[in-house]
Amino acid sequence: MPRPRKAPRLWFRKEKSGPGQWLILDGSKQIRTGCTYEDTAGAEQRLQEYLADKHQPTNSLDPRAVPVADALNFYATNHIPTLANPKNEGYILKALVPFWGTLSLSDVARSNSKRYAIERFAQGVKPGTVRRELKTLQSAVNQYVEDREIPFVCRMEFPRAGEARMRWLSRSEAAAFLHAARRRGNDHIARIILIGIYTGTRIDAIKRMQWYPNPASGYFDLEQGVMYRKGWEENSTTKRRPSVHIPDRLLPHLKRWKEKDRNLPWVIHYDGGSVTSVKRAWRKSREDAQLGADVIPHTMRHTAASWGIQNVETTQELQALADFLGMSLKMLLEVYGHLNPVHQKSASDAISKRPVTG
């Protein structure tokens, strides 16, 4: 039985006389993107444009005749560009195409979603990732059938959501990690650690922070003591990025860094350039600090929330902490509430209070 043809994909080709570039492989064809190794976002954009140009959508309204590829293409063209971080969704579509790209809308059913999950598990993909991929497929199909008014209801089965990883650092672990990063010369990692544990800001937003107001990313206003987590032209998402007061322990570090950086616009930089990936430097610094692989950049957000909730004394302070972190009070209590059940004090008082007798 012949092997199935692979979907168009990116491949980086090294060149003897130059830096190399990303190519789009489509069967025996190789299409040059003109993007260097660092420009992965540009390469992904070229791939999406190639797929859109290649695909010929159908005009049928019969779910049995409409390819899932039409829905994925519609989603890539009309929805993904509106997202704050479109690259992540592009990776998900790339994972969906090999299995779903040749099927029709009527095939988007519980049985095939189970088959897809089994295939992805066999490839070593975690249940949480497969769940997110199928959720993206569901969104793409629903948006497409609503736009085209196709009589189809998307019914799927998703893998169970895994337990949330709630690793946070003790203060001694945070100090060890910080010192390890500095000893190795990974000053950009040290900055990420300090900003992360004192503000709870997500890693993507931290990496794009600048010293000056700009439309594309957040910045620090050191005179007013305010951290603006997003630029004025960035799209708002469910992951809220409210502007917050810069903590007193972080402010002196920021002032020292800005003076040291002189005219560099980026807060997080390496060799004078902006930082897109911290995987290797993060891992090396973490290993030097003798911390486990469960300490990932998002651990800094968990640490900020965990330290914060252990010090609140009133329900009003709980709401203020939730607002500072950019999450709902419900989420804060569900994930971190066990560290300080102050919100249950009124309930415990009511139980232990003696009834008033006449």
N, C-alpha and C positions, 0 to 999 in steps of 0.2 A: 504494500500500500504506500503510495507516495506521501512524503512528508508535507504537511500543510504549509502554504506560503506564509512567510512572516510578514507582519504589518510593517509599513515604512517606519524607520527608526533612525536615531542619531548614532553616529560613530565618529570618534576623533582619530584623524590620521596625522601622524607625525611626519615632518618633512626634514630632509637633511639640511636644506639651505634656508629654512625659515621656521617660524614658531608652530606651524601646522594649523589645521582648522577643522571644524566640525563638518561632517558630510551627512547627507540624508541617504540611507541605503534603502532602495526599493527594488527588491529582486536583484537583477544584475546591474541596475542603474545606480550611479553615484552622483548625487547632486550637491554641488558646493554651496555652502551657506555664507562663506566669507567671515565667519565668526571664529575668534580665537578661543583657546581653551577656557579662559576666564569668563568669556561672554556666553555662559550657558543659557541665560535668559533669552538672549538674541537668537541662539540656535533653536531653542524650543519654539520661539515665535515663528521662525522660518519653517519649522516642521509643521506647525499648525496651519500656516498659510498654504503649504504644499498640499496637505491633506484636504483643505477646503477647496483648492483649485482642482484637485484630482477628482473629488467626489461629485457625482451628478445626482442630485436629489430627485426623488420621484414625485409626481403630482397626485398619486393615488391617496385616497382617504381610507382605504381598506387596511386595517392593521396587519393583515397577512401579507400584504404586498409592500409595506413600508419598511425599509431596512432600519435597524437600530442606528446604523451609521448616520442616517439623516438627523436623528435626535441628538447624537453626540456632536455632529457638526454644527447644528443650530445652537447648542449649548456653548460650544467653543467660540462661536462667532458673536453671540448676543449676550451671553451671561458672564463668561470668564473675564473679558476685558474690563468689566465693571468692578471686579474684586480688588481688594487692597493688595493681595498677594496672589496674582493669577498663576504664577509658576507652579505652585503646589497642585492646583486643579489640573494643570496641563499634564503633570506626571500621572495623575489618576486616570485621565482619559487615555493616556498611552498604555496603561495597564489593562483597561477595559476593551480596547479595540481588538486584540487577537481573538478573544472568545466571542464577544458580542457583535463585532463589526459586520459579520456576514449573516447574522440572524435578523428576523423581522420583529416588529413590535409585539406581535402575538406570541412570540417566544419568550418575552420577558415575563416569566412566571416563576412560581415557587420552585418547581422542579429544576429549572435551569439555574436559578440562583443558588440552589444547593450544589449542583454540578460545578458551578464556577467557584464556589467556596472550597470544595474538595480539591480542585486543581490548584488553586492558589496556596492552600495549606501544604500540598505536596511540593510546592516550590519554596517552602520555608517562610511564607508570608504569615504574619501574626493575625489572629482573629479581628483585632481592633482595626487593622489596616483594611482587611477584606470588607468589614462592615462599612467603613467609610467609602470604599470604592463602590459598593452596591448602593449606598445612600446617594452618591453622586449620580449613578446611573438612573436611579428613581427620579431624582430632580430633573435630569436631562429629559427623560421620557415625559414626565408630567408637564414640563414647560412646553415641550414640542406639541403634544396632543392638544393642550389648551390653546396654543397659538393657531394651530391648523384646524381646530374643532373636529378632531378625529375621535370617533366613538370607541374609546379604549380606556380601561381602568387598570393601572399598573399594580399588580399584586406580587409581592416578593417576600422571601424569608431571609432574615439577616442573622449572622452569627451573634451569639450573645456578647454583649459588651464586657470586656475584661475589667477587672478591678483597677481603679485608678492608682497609678504609682504616686505614693505620697511620701517620698524620701525627702527629708529636710536635714539641714546641717546643724549640728550643735555649734556653739560659738567657738569652741576649741577646734572643731573640724574646719570651720570657715577660716579661722586664722591660719591653720596649717596649709590650706589650699591657697590662700592669698600669698603666704610667704614662699610656697613652692613655685608659684607662677613668677614671682619677682626674681627668685634665685635663677630661674631658667632664662630670664630675660623676656618673658612673655608679658610685657606690660599691658598689652591689649586685653589679655585674659584677666589680669588683676583688676583692670577697670570694669570689665563686665561683671566680675564677682561683686565688687563694691556697689555698683549701680543696681545690680539685680537684688542683692539682699537688703538694700536700704529703700528700694522703691517698688520691688515686685514687678518691674516692667519685663515684658516678654523679650526673648533674645532677639527676634527680628527687629523690633523697634529700637532696642539698645544699639545694635550694630549700625543702624542708619542715623543715629542721633548726631546733630551738628551743634556748633557753638553759636550759630547765627540764625535768625529767622529765615525760613525758606519754605516753598510750597510743597516740597516732596517728602519731608521727614520732620521728626520732632527736633527740638533744640532746647538748650538750657539758657534761661535768662538769669544770670548770676546776680545782677543788680536787684531784681525784684524777688529773687529766690524761688523761681517757678520753673518746673520742668513741663514743657509742652511735649506731649508724647506723639503728636501727629502734625504734619504740615497742613496748611489751610486748603490745599487742593486734594488731599488724600481722601479716599472714600471711607465712609464710616462702615463698620462691620459689627457683628454681634460681639466680637472681642473688643470691648470698649477700651479706649485709651484716653482717659480724662487727664486734664492738666492738674498737677499737684504741687504742693509745697515741697521744696527740696529739704530733706531731713538735715538737721544741724550737723550730724556726724559726717554726712556726705559732702556738704558745701565746701569745707576747706580743701578736700581732695580735688574737687572740680576746679576751684580757683587756681590751685597749683598746676593742674594739668593744662588749663587754658593758657597760663603764662608760659609754660614749657612748650606748648604746641605752636605758639606765635601765630602764623598766618594759615595754619592747616584748618580746614573747615570741619573735619570729622573728629568726633570725640574718640571713637574706636578706630585706630589705624595701625598699619604695620608697614614699615619701610616707607613711610610717607604716603601710602595709598589707603583707600578705604578697604574694609575687610568684608569678604563675602562668606567665607567659611572659617570656622575655628576648630574643626574636628580634631586635627592632629595636635595643635597646641594645647587644646583643652585636655585631650587624653594624656599627653605627656606630663602636664602639670598635675593632673589628678593622680596619676600613678606615683609621681614624686611625693605627693602628700599622703600616699598609701590609702587612698579612698577607692571604693569599688566602682564598677562600671555603671552602677545605678545612679551615680551622681552625674546628671546631664545638665545642660544649661537651664532647663525648666525647673531644676531643683532649686535654683536661686529664688524663683517666684514662690515655690512652696516654703522656702526658708523664711522669706519676708512675711508671708501670711501666718506661719506658725509662730514666729517670734512675736508678731503683733498681737495675735489673739491671746497669747499667754499673759499679756500685760494689760488687757482691757479690764475695766471694773464695772462698767454699766452697759446696758443695751444700746444707749446712744453712742457710746464709743465703738460698739460692734458695727453699727451702721456707718460710722465715719471710716472705720477700717475697710469695710466693703467698698465704699465709694472711692477711697484712696487706691485700692487695688484694681478698680474697674470691674467688679463682679457684683452680683446680687447678694443681698443678705442671706437669702435661701442657700445659695451655692457656698458661701463662706461657712455657714453652720453645718451643711451636709458634709463638707470635706474636712473642715478644721475644728468644728465645734467640740469634738471630744477632748481637745487639748485644754479647754477652759469652759465648762458648762455654766458660765455666769448667767446666760440667758434663761436658765432653768430655775434661778433663785426664787422668783415669785411663785413658781409652782411648788417648789420644795417648802417654802414658807407656808403656803396655803395648806399643805398636807400636815405639817407639824403644828400648826396653830390650833389652840384649843377653841372649840366652839363657844360662842357667847350664849350664856344661859339667862333666861329671864328672871 
